[in-house]
Amino acid sequence: TLGRFLDWVALAVVGLWATGMGLFASTPLELVPASWWVMVALAVVMTGVFCLLKLRHLPALKRAREAGDLKAAGGILARMHRLVVTNLVLGLIAIAQIKLY
């Protein structure tokens, strides 16, 4: 289900933050490349988008589905889709900017 999938994504997000912070902890701040700071900024935004999906839109989708309001559920899914595409684009930007630096 979508909920279980997002649970796994949450675990991946925690893992990505943990490894990223581990990398930062092992590098003196004056040696941290600018691209890492850009990656952190993008990660903050992407994490926020994910939290919005999981904590706001998924429960709203479940409520709409349980109420049998398929029109509302469809609207929520459309908003979720836009957020997923936004995160995909941000992820691609994060990868591209690492390649450019």
Secondary structure, DSSP 4 states (H G I P E B T S, - for coil): -HHHHHHHHHHHHHHHHHHHHHHHHTS-GGG--HHHHHHHHHHHHHHHHHHHIIIIIHHHHHHHHHTT-HHHHHHHHHHHHHHHHHHHHHHHHHHHHHHH-
